[in-house]
């Protein structure tokens, strides 16, 4: 694991999500309208992520996306 964000392409993101059931997909919009417009199955909203961030395991993979 790294403490820096790494940009990955869509295919790699899908591979990570498919291979790690604990990986978390986050729609990186704080606007609720954009969240619903660009929501992907299984993704949580940025406000939900922020609310849960302190309770998440530090080594859990988190993938942020925006359109």
Beta strands, then each sheet from edge to edge (+ up, - down):
strand 1: 24-27
strand 2: 44-45
strand 3: 62-65
sheet 1: 2+ 1+ 3+
end
